[in-house]
Amino acid sequence: MTKNFHNYLHENLSIIYKKARKYVSVKSGLETLPEECPYTLEQLLDEDWFPKK
């Protein structure tokens, strides 16, 4: 991943998450998704990281 793309994701994660949350909520009917992204960008990009249930 390029440094520019990483910076873009870091700067826009909350906007990207909110759009994705809205999309998933409409498609799935789920309304219990967190308002804010509960994970850091580093966690989301780490291939060995997986959130605990």
PDBQT receptor file of N, H, CA, C and O in Angstrom, charges set to zero:
ATOM      1  N   MET A   1       0.847  -1.162   0.000  1.00  0.00    +0.000 N 
ATOM      2  CA  MET A   1       0.000   0.000   0.000  1.00  0.00    +0.000 C 
ATOM      3  C   MET A   1       0.899   1.233   0.000  1.00  0.00    +0.000 C 
ATOM      4  O   MET A   1       1.882   1.302   0.739  1.00  0.00    +0.000 OA
ATOM      5  N   THR A   2       0.553   2.187  -0.825  1.00  0.00    +0.000 N 
ATOM      6  H   THR A   2      -0.246   2.131  -1.425  1.00  0.00    +0.000 HD
ATOM      7  CA  THR A   2       1.358   3.397  -0.888  1.00  0.00    +0.000 C 
ATOM      8  C   THR A   2       1.119   4.264   0.343  1.00  0.00    +0.000 C 
ATOM      9  O   THR A   2       0.078   4.169   0.994  1.00  0.00    +0.000 OA
ATOM     10  N   LYS A   3       2.076   5.092   0.645  1.00  0.00    +0.000 N 
ATOM     11  H   LYS A   3       2.921   5.170   0.117  1.00  0.00    +0.000 HD
ATOM     12  CA  LYS A   3       1.963   6.017   1.778  1.00  0.00    +0.000 C 
ATOM     13  C   LYS A   3       0.789   6.977   1.567  1.00  0.00    +0.000 C 
ATOM     14  O   LYS A   3       0.060   7.293   2.507  1.00  0.00    +0.000 OA
ATOM     15  N   ASN A   4       0.614   7.439   0.321  1.00  0.00    +0.000 N 
ATOM     16  H   ASN A   4       1.206   7.182  -0.443  1.00  0.00    +0.000 HD
ATOM     17  CA  ASN A   4      -0.497   8.355   0.035  1.00  0.00    +0.000 C 
ATOM     18  C   ASN A   4      -1.849   7.700   0.296  1.00  0.00    +0.000 C 
ATOM     19  O   ASN A   4      -2.741   8.320   0.875  1.00  0.00    +0.000 OA
ATOM     20  N   PHE A   5      -2.001   6.447  -0.131  1.00  0.00    +0.000 N 
ATOM     21  H   PHE A   5      -1.277   5.943  -0.601  1.00  0.00    +0.000 HD
ATOM     22  CA  PHE A   5      -3.266   5.749   0.078  1.00  0.00    +0.000 C 
ATOM     23  C   PHE A   5      -3.499   5.499   1.563  1.00  0.00    +0.000 C 
ATOM     24  O   PHE A   5      -4.621   5.641   2.049  1.00  0.00    +0.000 OA
ATOM     25  N   HIS A   6      -2.453   5.130   2.278  1.00  0.00    +0.000 N 
ATOM     26  H   HIS A   6      -1.542   5.015   1.882  1.00  0.00    +0.000 HD
ATOM     27  CA  HIS A   6      -2.560   4.927   3.726  1.00  0.00    +0.000 C 
ATOM     28  C   HIS A   6      -2.996   6.224   4.402  1.00  0.00    +0.000 C 
ATOM     29  O   HIS A   6      -3.874   6.212   5.265  1.00  0.00    +0.000 OA
ATOM     30  N   ASN A   7      -2.392   7.328   4.015  1.00  0.00    +0.000 N 
ATOM     31  H   ASN A   7      -1.679   7.338   3.314  1.00  0.00    +0.000 HD
ATOM     32  CA  ASN A   7      -2.767   8.625   4.588  1.00  0.00    +0.000 C 
ATOM     33  C   ASN A   7      -4.220   8.966   4.267  1.00  0.00    +0.000 C 
ATOM     34  O   ASN A   7      -4.947   9.478   5.119  1.00  0.00    +0.000 OA
ATOM     35  N   TYR A   8      -4.635   8.680   3.044  1.00  0.00    +0.000 N 
ATOM     36  H   TYR A   8      -4.045   8.264   2.353  1.00  0.00    +0.000 HD
ATOM     37  CA  TYR A   8      -6.026   8.928   2.644  1.00  0.00    +0.000 C 
ATOM     38  C   TYR A   8      -6.981   8.130   3.531  1.00  0.00    +0.000 C 
ATOM     39  O   TYR A   8      -7.960   8.674   4.042  1.00  0.00    +0.000 OA
ATOM     40  N   LEU A   9      -6.694   6.843   3.710  1.00  0.00    +0.000 N 
ATOM     41  H   LEU A   9      -5.899   6.401   3.294  1.00  0.00    +0.000 HD
ATOM     42  CA  LEU A   9      -7.550   6.005   4.551  1.00  0.00    +0.000 C 
ATOM     43  C   LEU A   9      -7.581   6.518   5.986  1.00  0.00    +0.000 C 
ATOM     44  O   LEU A   9      -8.640   6.582   6.611  1.00  0.00    +0.000 OA
ATOM     45  N   HIS A  10      -6.411   6.880   6.496  1.00  0.00    +0.000 N 
ATOM     46  H   HIS A  10      -5.552   6.828   5.988  1.00  0.00    +0.000 HD
ATOM     47  CA  HIS A  10      -6.321   7.378   7.870  1.00  0.00    +0.000 C 
ATOM     48  C   HIS A  10      -7.159   8.648   8.046  1.00  0.00    +0.000 C 
ATOM     49  O   HIS A  10      -7.866   8.797   9.043  1.00  0.00    +0.000 OA
ATOM     50  N   GLU A  11      -7.075   9.548   7.088  1.00  0.00    +0.000 N 
ATOM     51  H   GLU A  11      -6.500   9.427   6.278  1.00  0.00    +0.000 HD
ATOM     52  CA  GLU A  11      -7.791  10.820   7.174  1.00  0.00    +0.000 C 
ATOM     53  C   GLU A  11      -9.294  10.657   6.948  1.00  0.00    +0.000 C 
ATOM     54  O   GLU A  11     -10.079  11.476   7.428  1.00  0.00    +0.000 OA
ATOM     55  N   ASN A  12      -9.702   9.620   6.231  1.00  0.00    +0.000 N 
ATOM     56  H   ASN A  12      -9.065   8.956   5.841  1.00  0.00    +0.000 HD
ATOM     57  CA  ASN A  12     -11.102   9.476   5.836  1.00  0.00    +0.000 C 
ATOM     58  C   ASN A  12     -11.801   8.256   6.420  1.00  0.00    +0.000 C 
ATOM     59  O   ASN A  12     -12.914   7.933   6.007  1.00  0.00    +0.000 OA
ATOM     60  N   LEU A  13     -11.176   7.576   7.366  1.00  0.00    +0.000 N 
ATOM     61  H   LEU A  13     -10.272   7.838   7.702  1.00  0.00    +0.000 HD
ATOM     62  CA  LEU A  13     -11.752   6.351   7.913  1.00  0.00    +0.000 C 
ATOM     63  C   LEU A  13     -13.151   6.579   8.477  1.00  0.00    +0.000 C 
ATOM     64  O   LEU A  13     -14.047   5.767   8.245  1.00  0.00    +0.000 OA
ATOM     65  N   SER A  14     -13.348   7.650   9.201  1.00  0.00    +0.000 N 
ATOM     66  H   SER A  14     -12.621   8.309   9.390  1.00  0.00    +0.000 HD
ATOM     67  CA  SER A  14     -14.666   7.874   9.803  1.00  0.00    +0.000 C 
ATOM     68  C   SER A  14     -15.734   8.105   8.735  1.00  0.00    +0.000 C 
ATOM     69  O   SER A  14     -16.864   7.643   8.894  1.00  0.00    +0.000 OA
ATOM     70  N   ILE A  15     -15.407   8.799   7.666  1.00  0.00    +0.000 N 
ATOM     71  H   ILE A  15     -14.489   9.174   7.536  1.00  0.00    +0.000 HD
ATOM     72  CA  ILE A  15     -16.358   9.037   6.573  1.00  0.00    +0.000 C 
ATOM     73  C   ILE A  15     -16.659   7.731   5.849  1.00  0.00    +0.000 C 
ATOM     74  O   ILE A  15     -17.816   7.423   5.561  1.00  0.00    +0.000 OA
ATOM     75  N   ILE A  16     -15.610   6.968   5.557  1.00  0.00    +0.000 N 
ATOM     76  H   ILE A  16     -14.671   7.219   5.791  1.00  0.00    +0.000 HD
ATOM     77  CA  ILE A  16     -15.775   5.679   4.874  1.00  0.00    +0.000 C 
ATOM     78  C   ILE A  16     -16.624   4.743   5.732  1.00  0.00    +0.000 C 
ATOM     79  O   ILE A  16     -17.522   4.071   5.225  1.00  0.00    +0.000 OA
ATOM     80  N   TYR A  17     -16.336   4.703   7.028  1.00  0.00    +0.000 N 
ATOM     81  H   TYR A  17     -15.606   5.249   7.440  1.00  0.00    +0.000 HD
ATOM     82  CA  TYR A  17     -17.091   3.832   7.932  1.00  0.00    +0.000 C 
ATOM     83  C   TYR A  17     -18.564   4.228   7.970  1.00  0.00    +0.000 C 
ATOM     84  O   TYR A  17     -19.438   3.364   7.898  1.00  0.00    +0.000 OA
ATOM     85  N   LYS A  18     -18.844   5.515   8.081  1.00  0.00    +0.000 N 
ATOM     86  H   LYS A  18     -18.134   6.216   8.139  1.00  0.00    +0.000 HD
ATOM     87  CA  LYS A  18     -20.236   5.971   8.162  1.00  0.00    +0.000 C 
ATOM     88  C   LYS A  18     -21.014   5.610   6.900  1.00  0.00    +0.000 C 
ATOM     89  O   LYS A  18     -22.177   5.214   6.980  1.00  0.00    +0.000 OA
ATOM     90  N   LYS A  19     -20.377   5.746   5.734  1.00  0.00    +0.000 N 
ATOM     91  H   LYS A  19     -19.432   6.068   5.669  1.00  0.00    +0.000 HD
ATOM     92  CA  LYS A  19     -21.040   5.369   4.480  1.00  0.00    +0.000 C 
ATOM     93  C   LYS A  19     -21.263   3.863   4.426  1.00  0.00    +0.000 C 
ATOM     94  O   LYS A  19     -22.334   3.407   4.022  1.00  0.00    +0.000 OA
ATOM     95  N   ALA A  20     -20.260   3.090   4.829  1.00  0.00    +0.000 N 
ATOM     96  H   ALA A  20     -19.390   3.460   5.157  1.00  0.00    +0.000 HD
ATOM     97  CA  ALA A  20     -20.381   1.627   4.830  1.00  0.00    +0.000 C 
ATOM     98  C   ALA A  20     -21.434   1.180   5.843  1.00  0.00    +0.000 C 
ATOM     99  O   ALA A  20     -22.204   0.259   5.571  1.00  0.00    +0.000 OA
ATOM    100  N   ARG A  21     -21.472   1.826   7.004  1.00  0.00    +0.000 N 
ATOM    101  H   ARG A  21     -20.846   2.575   7.224  1.00  0.00    +0.000 HD
ATOM    102  CA  ARG A  21     -22.459   1.498   8.037  1.00  0.00    +0.000 C 
ATOM    103  C   ARG A  21     -23.870   1.734   7.521  1.00  0.00    +0.000 C 
ATOM    104  O   ARG A  21     -24.760   0.909   7.729  1.00  0.00    +0.000 OA
ATOM    105  N   LYS A  22     -24.070   2.850   6.854  1.00  0.00    +0.000 N 
ATOM    106  H   LYS A  22     -23.347   3.520   6.685  1.00  0.00    +0.000 HD
ATOM    107  CA  LYS A  22     -25.391   3.163   6.301  1.00  0.00    +0.000 C 
ATOM    108  C   LYS A  22     -25.787   2.130   5.248  1.00  0.00    +0.000 C 
ATOM    109  O   LYS A  22     -26.925   1.661   5.234  1.00  0.00    +0.000 OA
ATOM    110  N   TYR A  23     -24.853   1.776   4.370  1.00  0.00    +0.000 N 
ATOM    111  H   TYR A  23     -23.929   2.157   4.381  1.00  0.00    +0.000 HD
ATOM    112  CA  TYR A  23     -25.113   0.788   3.320  1.00  0.00    +0.000 C 
ATOM    113  C   TYR A  23     -25.506  -0.560   3.929  1.00  0.00    +0.000 C 
ATOM    114  O   TYR A  23     -26.501  -1.161   3.524  1.00  0.00    +0.000 OA
ATOM    115  N   VAL A  24     -24.729  -1.029   4.895  1.00  0.00    +0.000 N 
ATOM    116  H   VAL A  24     -23.921  -0.542   5.224  1.00  0.00    +0.000 HD
ATOM    117  CA  VAL A  24     -24.999  -2.319   5.535  1.00  0.00    +0.000 C 
ATOM    118  C   VAL A  24     -26.326  -2.272   6.287  1.00  0.00    +0.000 C 
ATOM    119  O   VAL A  24     -27.091  -3.236   6.262  1.00  0.00    +0.000 OA
ATOM    120  N   SER A  25     -26.592  -1.172   6.944  1.00  0.00    +0.000 N 
ATOM    121  H   SER A  25     -25.970  -0.389   6.965  1.00  0.00    +0.000 HD
ATOM    122  CA  SER A  25     -27.844  -1.038   7.686  1.00  0.00    +0.000 C 
ATOM    123  C   SER A  25     -29.054  -1.135   6.757  1.00  0.00    +0.000 C 
ATOM    124  O   SER A  25     -30.038  -1.800   7.080  1.00  0.00    +0.000 OA
ATOM    125  N   VAL A  26     -28.976  -0.474   5.608  1.00  0.00    +0.000 N 
ATOM    126  H   VAL A  26     -28.176   0.066   5.346  1.00  0.00    +0.000 HD
ATOM    127  CA  VAL A  26     -30.080  -0.516   4.639  1.00  0.00    +0.000 C 
ATOM    128  C   VAL A  26     -30.227  -1.918   4.056  1.00  0.00    +0.000 C 
ATOM    129  O   VAL A  26     -31.338  -2.439   3.962  1.00  0.00    +0.000 OA
ATOM    130  N   LYS A  27     -29.116  -2.523   3.669  1.00  0.00    +0.000 N 
ATOM    131  H   LYS A  27     -28.214  -2.099   3.746  1.00  0.00    +0.000 HD
ATOM    132  CA  LYS A  27     -29.158  -3.838   3.026  1.00  0.00    +0.000 C 
ATOM    133  C   LYS A  27     -29.547  -4.959   3.986  1.00  0.00    +0.000 C 
ATOM    134  O   LYS A  27     -30.231  -5.905   3.595  1.00  0.00    +0.000 OA
ATOM    135  N   SER A  28     -29.114  -4.855   5.239  1.00  0.00    +0.000 N 
ATOM    136  H   SER A  28     -28.559  -4.087   5.557  1.00  0.00    +0.000 HD
ATOM    137  CA  SER A  28     -29.333  -5.956   6.180  1.00  0.00    +0.000 C 
ATOM    138  C   SER A  28     -30.484  -5.717   7.155  1.00  0.00    +0.000 C 
ATOM    139  O   SER A  28     -31.009  -6.658   7.750  1.00  0.00    +0.000 OA
ATOM    140  N   GLY A  29     -30.865  -4.469   7.311  1.00  0.00    +0.000 N 
ATOM    141  H   GLY A  29     -30.439  -3.704   6.828  1.00  0.00    +0.000 HD
ATOM    142  CA  GLY A  29     -31.892  -4.145   8.292  1.00  0.00    +0.000 C 
ATOM    143  C   GLY A  29     -31.350  -4.014   9.708  1.00  0.00    +0.000 C 
ATOM    144  O   GLY A  29     -32.109  -3.740  10.638  1.00  0.00    +0.000 OA
ATOM    145  N   LEU A  30     -30.044  -4.206   9.880  1.00  0.00    +0.000 N 
ATOM    146  H   LEU A  30     -29.428  -4.428   9.124  1.00  0.00    +0.000 HD
ATOM    147  CA  LEU A  30     -29.433  -4.077  11.208  1.00  0.00    +0.000 C 
ATOM    148  C   LEU A  30     -29.345  -2.608  11.595  1.00  0.00    +0.000 C 
ATOM    149  O   LEU A  30     -28.941  -1.763  10.797  1.00  0.00    +0.000 OA
ATOM    150  N   GLU A  31     -29.724  -2.324  12.818  1.00  0.00    +0.000 N 
ATOM    151  H   GLU A  31     -30.052  -3.010  13.467  1.00  0.00    +0.000 HD
ATOM    152  CA  GLU A  31     -29.641  -0.952  13.311  1.00  0.00    +0.000 C 
ATOM    153  C   GLU A  31     -28.763  -0.856  14.549  1.00  0.00    +0.000 C 
ATOM    154  O   GLU A  31     -28.696   0.197  15.182  1.00  0.00    +0.000 OA
ATOM    155  N   THR A  32     -28.096  -1.936  14.894  1.00  0.00    +0.000 N 
ATOM    156  H   THR A  32     -28.150  -2.791  14.380  1.00  0.00    +0.000 HD
ATOM    157  CA  THR A  32     -27.301  -1.963  16.120  1.00  0.00    +0.000 C 
ATOM    158  C   THR A  32     -25.807  -1.807  15.859  1.00  0.00    +0.000 C 
ATOM    159  O   THR A  32     -24.999  -2.058  16.753  1.00  0.00    +0.000 OA
ATOM    160  N   LEU A  33     -25.433  -1.407  14.676  1.00  0.00    +0.000 N 
ATOM    161  H   LEU A  33     -26.089  -1.203  13.949  1.00  0.00    +0.000 HD
ATOM    162  CA  LEU A  33     -24.022  -1.219  14.366  1.00  0.00    +0.000 C 
ATOM    163  C   LEU A  33     -23.493   0.017  15.094  1.00  0.00    +0.000 C 
ATOM    164  O   LEU A  33     -24.216   1.002  15.245  1.00  0.00    +0.000 OA
ATOM    165  N   PRO A  34     -22.237  -0.029  15.547  1.00  0.00    +0.000 N 
ATOM    166  CA  PRO A  34     -21.675   1.123  16.257  1.00  0.00    +0.000 C 
ATOM    167  C   PRO A  34     -21.703   2.384  15.389  1.00  0.00    +0.000 C 
ATOM    168  O   PRO A  34     -21.490   2.319  14.179  1.00  0.00    +0.000 OA
ATOM    169  N   GLU A  35     -21.965   3.517  16.014  1.00  0.00    +0.000 N 
ATOM    170  H   GLU A  35     -22.138   3.570  16.997  1.00  0.00    +0.000 HD
ATOM    171  CA  GLU A  35     -21.985   4.801  15.297  1.00  0.00    +0.000 C 
ATOM    172  C   GLU A  35     -20.602   5.149  14.752  1.00  0.00    +0.000 C 
ATOM    173  O   GLU A  35     -20.471   5.643  13.632  1.00  0.00    +0.000 OA
ATOM    174  N   GLU A  36     -19.577   4.886  15.555  1.00  0.00    +0.000 N 
ATOM    175  H   GLU A  36     -19.683   4.485  16.464  1.00  0.00    +0.000 HD
ATOM    176  CA  GLU A  36     -18.195   5.168  15.168  1.00  0.00    +0.000 C 
ATOM    177  C   GLU A  36     -17.452   3.857  14.966  1.00  0.00    +0.000 C 
ATOM    178  O   GLU A  36     -17.765   2.852  15.604  1.00  0.00    +0.000 OA
ATOM    179  N   CYS A  37     -16.475   3.873  14.081  1.00  0.00    +0.000 N 
ATOM    180  H   CYS A  37     -16.221   4.689  13.563  1.00  0.00    +0.000 HD
ATOM    181  CA  CYS A  37     -15.682   2.669  13.830  1.00  0.00    +0.000 C 
ATOM    182  C   CYS A  37     -14.962   2.264  15.115  1.00  0.00    +0.000 C 
ATOM    183  O   CYS A  37     -14.203   3.059  15.669  1.00  0.00    +0.000 OA
ATOM    184  N   PRO A  38     -15.187   1.048  15.593  1.00  0.00    +0.000 N 
ATOM    185  CA  PRO A  38     -14.582   0.624  16.855  1.00  0.00    +0.000 C 
ATOM    186  C   PRO A  38     -13.139   0.128  16.719  1.00  0.00    +0.000 C 
ATOM    187  O   PRO A  38     -12.535  -0.298  17.704  1.00  0.00    +0.000 OA
ATOM    188  N   TYR A  39     -12.593   0.180  15.520  1.00  0.00    +0.000 N 
ATOM    189  H   TYR A  39     -13.084   0.525  14.720  1.00  0.00    +0.000 HD
ATOM    190  CA  TYR A  39     -11.256  -0.348  15.265  1.00  0.00    +0.000 C 
ATOM    191  C   TYR A  39     -10.363   0.726  14.665  1.00  0.00    +0.000 C 
ATOM    192  O   TYR A  39     -10.838   1.653  14.009  1.00  0.00    +0.000 OA
ATOM    193  N   THR A  40      -9.076   0.590  14.897  1.00  0.00    +0.000 N 
ATOM    194  H   THR A  40      -8.690  -0.163  15.431  1.00  0.00    +0.000 HD
ATOM    195  CA  THR A  40      -8.124   1.512  14.291  1.00  0.00    +0.000 C 
ATOM    196  C   THR A  40      -7.830   1.063  12.866  1.00  0.00    +0.000 C 
ATOM    197  O   THR A  40      -8.075  -0.088  12.505  1.00  0.00    +0.000 OA
ATOM    198  N   LEU A  41      -7.312   1.966  12.074  1.00  0.00    +0.000 N 
ATOM    199  H   LEU A  41      -7.113   2.901  12.368  1.00  0.00    +0.000 HD
ATOM    200  CA  LEU A  41      -6.936   1.618  10.707  1.00  0.00    +0.000 C 
ATOM    201  C   LEU A  41      -5.877   0.520  10.719  1.00  0.00    +0.000 C 
ATOM    202  O   LEU A  41      -5.913  -0.392   9.893  1.00  0.00    +0.000 OA
ATOM    203  N   GLU A  42      -4.945   0.608  11.645  1.00  0.00    +0.000 N 
ATOM    204  H   GLU A  42      -4.915   1.349  12.316  1.00  0.00    +0.000 HD
ATOM    205  CA  GLU A  42      -3.890  -0.400  11.725  1.00  0.00    +0.000 C 
ATOM    206  C   GLU A  42      -4.478  -1.783  11.997  1.00  0.00    +0.000 C 
ATOM    207  O   GLU A  42      -4.024  -2.771  11.420  1.00  0.00    +0.000 OA
ATOM    208  N   GLN A  43      -5.477  -1.864  12.865  1.00  0.00    +0.000 N 
ATOM    209  H   GLN A  43      -5.846  -1.061  13.334  1.00  0.00    +0.000 HD
ATOM    210  CA  GLN A  43      -6.132  -3.145  13.132  1.00  0.00    +0.000 C 
ATOM    211  C   GLN A  43      -6.833  -3.661  11.881  1.00  0.00    +0.000 C 
ATOM    212  O   GLN A  43      -6.729  -4.844  11.556  1.00  0.00    +0.000 OA
ATOM    213  N   LEU A  44      -7.532  -2.801  11.188  1.00  0.00    +0.000 N 
ATOM    214  H   LEU A  44      -7.617  -1.840  11.451  1.00  0.00    +0.000 HD
ATOM    215  CA  LEU A  44      -8.267  -3.210   9.991  1.00  0.00    +0.000 C 
ATOM    216  C   LEU A  44      -7.346  -3.690   8.877  1.00  0.00    +0.000 C 
ATOM    217  O   LEU A  44      -7.722  -4.553   8.084  1.00  0.00    +0.000 OA
ATOM    218  N   LEU A  45      -6.146  -3.135   8.818  1.00  0.00    +0.000 N 
ATOM    219  H   LEU A  45      -5.841  -2.435   9.462  1.00  0.00    +0.000 HD
ATOM    220  CA  LEU A  45      -5.206  -3.503   7.760  1.00  0.00    +0.000 C 
ATOM    221  C   LEU A  45      -4.317  -4.685   8.130  1.00  0.00    +0.000 C 
ATOM    222  O   LEU A  45      -3.658  -5.257   7.261  1.00  0.00    +0.000 OA
ATOM    223  N   ASP A  46      -4.290  -5.055   9.399  1.00  0.00    +0.000 N 
ATOM    224  H   ASP A  46      -4.825  -4.591  10.105  1.00  0.00    +0.000 HD
ATOM    225  CA  ASP A  46      -3.455  -6.160   9.863  1.00  0.00    +0.000 C 
ATOM    226  C   ASP A  46      -4.108  -7.493   9.488  1.00  0.00    +0.000 C 
ATOM    227  O   ASP A  46      -5.182  -7.824   9.989  1.00  0.00    +0.000 OA
ATOM    228  N   GLU A  47      -3.463  -8.242   8.619  1.00  0.00    +0.000 N 
ATOM    229  H   GLU A  47      -2.590  -7.973   8.212  1.00  0.00    +0.000 HD
ATOM    230  CA  GLU A  47      -4.021  -9.515   8.147  1.00  0.00    +0.000 C 
ATOM    231  C   GLU A  47      -4.125 -10.559   9.253  1.00  0.00    +0.000 C 
ATOM    232  O   GLU A  47      -4.906 -11.503   9.130  1.00  0.00    +0.000 OA
ATOM    233  N   ASP A  48      -3.358 -10.413  10.328  1.00  0.00    +0.000 N 
ATOM    234  H   ASP A  48      -2.723  -9.646  10.429  1.00  0.00    +0.000 HD
ATOM    235  CA  ASP A  48      -3.375 -11.378  11.427  1.00  0.00    +0.000 C 
ATOM    236  C   ASP A  48      -4.298 -10.962  12.569  1.00  0.00    +0.000 C 
ATOM    237  O   ASP A  48      -4.442 -11.701  13.543  1.00  0.00    +0.000 OA
ATOM    238  N   TRP A  49      -4.914  -9.811  12.465  1.00  0.00    +0.000 N 
ATOM    239  H   TRP A  49      -4.797  -9.211  11.674  1.00  0.00    +0.000 HD
ATOM    240  CA  TRP A  49      -5.795  -9.313  13.523  1.00  0.00    +0.000 C 
ATOM    241  C   TRP A  49      -7.238  -9.639  13.185  1.00  0.00    +0.000 C 
ATOM    242  O   TRP A  49      -7.666  -9.515  12.038  1.00  0.00    +0.000 OA
ATOM    243  N   PHE A  50      -7.974 -10.055  14.192  1.00  0.00    +0.000 N 
ATOM    244  H   PHE A  50      -7.626 -10.157  15.124  1.00  0.00    +0.000 HD
ATOM    245  CA  PHE A  50      -9.400 -10.310  14.022  1.00  0.00    +0.000 C 
ATOM    246  C   PHE A  50     -10.089  -9.914  15.310  1.00  0.00    +0.000 C 
ATOM    247  O   PHE A  50      -9.641 -10.299  16.391  1.00  0.00    +0.000 OA
ATOM    248  N   PRO A  51     -11.180  -9.144  15.221  1.00  0.00    +0.000 N 
ATOM    249  CA  PRO A  51     -11.826  -8.683  16.459  1.00  0.00    +0.000 C 
ATOM    250  C   PRO A  51     -12.364  -9.832  17.301  1.00  0.00    +0.000 C 
ATOM    251  O   PRO A  51     -12.824 -10.853  16.789  1.00  0.00    +0.000 OA
ATOM    252  N   LYS A  52     -12.289  -9.626  18.605  1.00  0.00    +0.000 N 
ATOM    253  H   LYS A  52     -11.915  -8.797  19.021  1.00  0.00    +0.000 HD
ATOM    254  CA  LYS A  52     -12.847 -10.612  19.530  1.00  0.00    +0.000 C 
ATOM    255  C   LYS A  52     -14.351 -10.471  19.529  1.00  0.00    +0.000 C 
ATOM    256  O   LYS A  52     -14.888  -9.381  19.331  1.00  0.00    +0.000 OA
ATOM    257  N   LYS A  53     -15.030 -11.587  19.753  1.00  0.00    +0.000 N 
ATOM    258  H   LYS A  53     -14.594 -12.473  19.915  1.00  0.00    +0.000 HD
ATOM    259  CA  LYS A  53     -16.496 -11.558  19.779  1.00  0.00    +0.000 C 
ATOM    260  C   LYS A  53     -16.986 -10.974  21.069  1.00  0.00    +0.000 C 
ATOM    261  O   LYS A  53     -18.194 -10.866  21.277  1.00  0.00    +0.000 OA
TER     262      LYS A  53
